[in-house]
Amino acid sequence: MKDVLEDIERWRTGGRRVAVATVVEVIGSGPRGPGATMAVSEDGEVAGSVSGGCVEGAVVTEALDVLSTGVPRLCTFGYSDDEAFAVGLTCGGTLRIFVEPLDW
């Protein structure tokens, strides 16, 4: 989380809304462990990483949707999940990522 704080503060002072995605569980093999964090501004700017690249695009899409609805969600990406496989999560594990809007 510390690696994204500077960007979050810059976006906040600029009046932009932000969503934060955090790895809350890794089942089997995974690219990043629990606690890995990515922040996404309302205009799609990204800071941090939840997967080292393999599901980042899908998580950005989820984050932007969370910003539009205001409703947090738990997302699951795994080897057997066709969407996750399409975005490259081929490590054989499952990632559970909680995405929430920041409330200033």
N, C-alpha and C positions, 0 to 999 in steps of 0.2 A: 504494500500500500504506500510506503514512503516514497517510492519512485514516481508516483502519480500525483502526489500532493501539490507540487508546484504548478502543474498544469491545471489541476482542479481549481486552485486559488486564482490563477490567471483567468480561467473561464468564468468563475464566479464574479470576480471584480468587473469583468466585461459584460455581466448581465446574462450570460448564457446558462441554460439549463444543462444538467449533467446526470448521466446514469452511471452506476458503478456495477461491474460484473465481478463476482468473486467465486473462485473455485471452492466449493464446500465439501466435495467428496470426489475421490478418485477410486474406482474399483478396477483392479487389475493394473495393467501397465498404463501410464499416462505421462504426457510430456511435462506437466507442471503439477506441483502438489497443492493441497488445500492452502488457501490463503492467497494464492496468486490472484492478482487484481488487474483489471483493465477499466479505465474510465473513458466514456464517450460523450463528447459535447453534442448539443442539439444539431450542430451543423456537420456532424460526422467526424470530427477530429478525434484521434485516438491516442491514449497514453497507456503504457503498460501492456501486459500480455497475460492471457489465461491459458494459452496452449502452445506457445512457441510458433504460432502461425497456422496450425492445421484447422482450427475452427474459428479463428478470429473474425472472418467475414460474417459468418452466421451469428456470432455473438454481437457484432455491431448492429446487424439487422434487428436482433431481439432488443438491444438497448434503445435503439431509436423508436421501436414500437412501444416500449415501456415509457419512454418520454412522452409519446403521443397519448397514451391511455392513462398514465399515472399509476398503473397497477404493476407491482413487482411480480416476478415470476421465477420459478425454478425450472431451468432448462436442462435437459439430459442429452448428451451426445455420446454415442457409443458405436462400437464396431458394427453391430447388427442394425444400427439405425441408418437407413438408406441415405437420409439427408447428411448425416455426419460423415458417412463414407464418401459421399460426393464432394464434401469440402476437405477431405484428406485425413480424417482421424483413423489411420490404419494401424495404430499402435496396439490394437487389440483390447484396450481398456474402455472404461466408461467414465465420462466427466459429468458431474452435476455442478451447474453454475447458477448462482443466485444473482439475478439482475434487478436492481432497484434504482428508482430516481432519488437523487439527493434533494433534500428539503432544506433550503437555506433558512 
